Amino acid sequence: MVGDAEGFQFEKCLLKHHVRVNGWLPRCAARLKAVRKQKPRRLRYFTFCAIGAVDVFMLNIANIVRMSDKRKFDNVVFFDKDSDAVNETLKRIPGSVGFNGKFTDIVLLDPHAIEAVGADNLTSDTKDEDTVETRTTQRERQQHSDFIAQFPFDIINLDLEEFLFKDHDPTPGKVINSIRKIFEWQRRPLKVKGHPEQRLEAFSFMFTTQVGPAQLADDHRNTLVNCLTENLAQLADLPQLLQTRTGVATSGELLAQNFEIFFKIAVPKAVAKLGLGEDWYVDPASGVQVFEFTRDAANGPYKMLHLVMDFVKPVPDRDHRVGDMPLQARNAYGEAVRLIIATESIPVTPETIDEATLRESLNKIFRKRKRSYPEEILVVV
């Protein structure tokens, strides 16, 4: 029954659906408009949609993520933790491409153990002993290779619903390094049937994480502090912007005074820097949105953070220039950093949402999903 399985646990949360409707949906609509100005084609979408695929159906209803002529979601790629969850999701969004396993482990697979992208890593022609471990390694290699081959995407939605930094996670952290690899693979050529090969000019990026933990390991805390400190030293007006928003002018003081505000500034700043390192800069024109809301749990309430931003390829890009990123792109990145530091996050509470409109939206999504997968028991909100 919808809502009982783990894959459906947050799909009826009205606070999260407010973020979908007011953060993800307009950003994705703007991305479609930009793409179709360049070349009429369907958007490519990567997501952690969970079994219910609420975000996919929301975007499909809005005619943003469009099905093929054969009624397939073959432009949607998703990840889930196990094969059963992937199979259940495929029943609801047929034609999509699903990967199963621990996301960071697949993305960060040892490059020395991987065959070329598109190679057959599942071949029985191997010198390794035929064991469960060998077959698992082969499957992971193949998933890594196949996942890279799916890039690039017009919209990436890393709705991870977990901590960005984990205990005993080597610096700078597996999630950080996975995002770095994703930004690298976004530079791969886009191959769409019926269209000449091209490179993306921009893409939209959404990222969800829990705020915390408050007691970050020293290495992870220093990663965020140093990332923010670097910009405060580079851009003369940033300390005053930070002072105006928080009452302090350095990242160390902010961390000591208010970890939550520090986290809400430092994390989007770190994501922006990851993009810059792979030749993408945050678009200041479309802005950086940070939504936040609190969830109750058995161990006490916790806060979720949802980042929404666009990344743009500099002109010329790193493959067509000598030297640093162009001045225009570096200036745009500086403006985006100013926005991140100066702009307050958007609180999402029962008092700030339009409950009736959100319920109507969810019910429309559930009815649409029921038509796609009639075997599902329909439970409306």
SULRAHU-V294300 format. One line per field, one symbol per residue. ss: DSSP state (a for helix, b for strand, c for the rest). phi: phi as a letter, one per 20 degrees, with the letter a starting at -180 (. if undefined). psi: psi as a letter, one per 40 degrees, with the letter a starting at -180 (. if undefined). A space follows every 50 residues. Layout:
ss=???
phi=???
psi=???
This chain:
ss=cccccaaacccccaaaaaaaaaaaaaaaaaaaaaaaaaccccccbbbccc cccaaaaaaaaccccccccccccccbbbbbccaaaaaaaaaaccccbbbb ccaaaaacccaaaccccccccccccccccccaaaaaaaaaaaaaaaaaac ccccbbbbbbbbbccccccccccaaaaaaaaaaaaccccbcccccccbcc cbbbbbbbbbcccccccaaaaaaaaaaaaaaaaacccaaaaaaaaacccc aaaaaaacaaaaaaaaaaaaaaaaaaaccbbbccccccbbbbbbbccccc cbbbbbbbbbbbbccccaaaccccccaaaaaaaaaaaaaaaacccbbccc ccccaaaaaaaaaaaaaaaaaaccccccccc
phi=.goefgfdfdfefffffgfgfddfgffffffgfffffeafaefdcdbdem gflgfffgfffemeedeffemdefddcbcbfbfffffffffecfnfdddc pfgffffeggffddffgnfeeefefbefffcgfffffffffffffffgff fecfcdceeelbffdcgmegfeoffgfffgffffffeffedcgncfgbdf eabeccbdbffoffefggffffgfgffffgffeedfefgffffffdncdc ffffgfebfffgffeffffffffgfffdmcdfeffencdcebbddebgeo fcddccecbddcefcfeffcbdofggggfffffffffgfffeeffefdcg eedeffffffffffffffffffcgfffeced
psi=hhedideededehddddddddecddddddddddddeddhhiiihhhigei defddddddddefdhiiidefifeehhiiididdddddddddgieihiii ahdddddfihdeehiiheigeeiegieiigidddddddddddddddddee iiidhhgggdfiidhihehiheidddddddddddeeeiihhhheiihiii diiihhhhiihaidgiidddddddddddddddddhdeddddddddeeiei dddddddgdddddedddddddddddddffhihhddeihhhiiihiiidei iihihhihiiiihihiidefihaiiiddddddddddddddddhiihhhid deigddddddddddddddddddgdehhhhi.
